Amino acid sequence: MKKITLLTLALSAGSASADQPTITDACQRAAEHHWNASGSIATDVQAFPDLSPPRVRMRIAVELPNRPSRVAALLSGEKQPSTHTVDQGEVECSFSHPTAPFGLSQFCPPEGCWLISPSRLEELQELMRRDGL
């Protein structure tokens, strides 16, 4: 009976850590907030949680709502999908901490870090804080 209890405790501890968000999850969520998207797909992920500062670089594609023209919808008679995926390019994120709450310290969209004003970074930080990231 003790062996079963120890095995159960070990498995539950492993699954609890697997549910913890990573800096990759946090960067992906920051990108979704930046583009006000409902979801995203991250590829070519390079995560460096042990470096100072912890950082991630990834390609990101976000799901955006479709907004077909009313005339096109009437003429085609076909129902358009509600979202479509757009490859936004490579994003970079830097954080204050390698574990949650991560403390987003920099977000760089494909156009460059200069595009993110201090006030926009503050907004992204607040949205991440609300997400517990």
C-alpha positions in Angstrom: 0.0 0.0 0.0 2.9 2.4 0.8 4.3 1.8 -2.7 1.1 2.8 -4.3 0.7 5.9 -2.2 4.3 7.0 -3.0 3.8 6.3 -6.7 0.5 8.3 -6.6 2.3 11.2 -4.9 5.2 11.1 -7.4 2.8 11.1 -10.4 0.7 13.9 -9.0 3.8 16.1 -8.3 4.9 15.5 -11.9 1.6 16.4 -13.4 1.4 19.6 -11.3 4.7 20.8 -12.6 3.6 19.9 -16.2 0.6 22.3 -15.8 2.8 25.2 -14.8 3.2 27.8 -17.6 6.6 28.3 -19.2 8.3 31.4 -20.6 7.3 30.0 -24.0 3.6 30.0 -22.9 4.0 33.6 -21.6 5.6 34.9 -24.8 2.9 33.3 -26.9 0.3 34.9 -24.7 2.0 38.3 -25.0 1.9 38.0 -28.8 -1.8 37.1 -28.6 -2.4 40.3 -26.5 -0.3 42.4 -28.9 -2.4 41.4 -31.9 -5.6 41.1 -29.9 -6.0 37.5 -31.1 -8.0 34.7 -29.8 -5.3 32.0 -30.3 -1.9 31.4 -31.8 0.5 28.8 -33.0 4.2 29.0 -32.0 6.9 27.3 -34.1 10.7 27.4 -34.2 10.8 28.1 -30.5 14.1 29.0 -28.9 13.7 29.3 -25.1 16.4 30.4 -22.7 14.9 30.3 -19.2 18.4 29.9 -17.6 20.0 33.0 -19.2 19.8 36.5 -17.7 17.3 37.8 -18.6 15.2 34.8 -19.3 14.0 35.1 -23.0 12.3 33.4 -25.9 12.4 33.8 -29.6 9.7 32.1 -31.8 7.7 32.4 -35.0 4.1 33.1 -34.3 0.9 32.7 -36.3 -2.2 34.2 -34.8 -5.9 33.5 -35.3 -7.8 36.6 -36.4 -11.5 37.0 -37.0 -12.7 37.0 -40.6 -14.4 40.1 -41.8 -15.6 39.2 -45.3 -17.4 41.9 -47.2 -21.2 41.7 -47.0 -21.5 41.8 -50.8 -19.0 38.9 -51.2 -20.9 36.8 -48.6 -24.2 37.5 -50.3 -22.9 36.6 -53.8 -21.1 33.5 -52.8 -23.7 32.2 -50.5 -21.0 30.3 -48.6 -20.5 30.6 -44.9 -17.0 32.0 -44.2 -14.9 30.4 -41.4 -15.0 32.6 -38.3 -11.2 32.9 -38.1 -8.1 32.6 -40.2 -4.5 32.2 -39.2 -1.9 34.8 -40.2 1.8 34.2 -39.9 3.1 37.3 -38.1 6.8 36.4 -38.1 9.4 36.2 -35.4 8.8 37.7 -31.9 11.1 38.0 -29.0 10.2 38.3 -25.3 12.4 39.0 -22.3 11.2 38.4 -18.7 12.3 39.3 -15.2 11.8 35.8 -13.8 12.0 32.2 -15.4 8.8 31.1 -13.5 5.3 32.6 -13.1 4.7 35.5 -12.6 7.3 36.1 -15.3 7.3 39.9 -15.5 7.4 40.7 -19.1 10.3 43.2 -19.5 10.5 43.4 -23.3 8.3 42.4 -26.3 9.6 42.7 -29.8 7.3 42.1 -32.7 8.7 41.3 -36.2 8.8 45.0 -37.1 11.3 45.6 -34.3 11.4 46.5 -30.6 11.2 50.2 -31.4 7.6 49.7 -32.4 6.5 49.0 -28.8 6.2 52.2 -26.9 6.6 52.3 -23.1 2.9 52.7 -22.7 2.1 49.7 -24.9 4.6 47.6 -23.0 2.9 48.7 -19.8 -0.5 47.6 -21.3 1.0 44.2 -22.3 2.4 43.8 -18.8 -0.9 44.5 -17.2 -2.7 42.0 -19.5 -0.1 39.4 -18.6 -0.5 40.2 -14.9 -4.3 39.6 -15.2 -3.5 36.2 -16.8 -1.2 35.4 -13.9 1.8 35.4 -16.2 
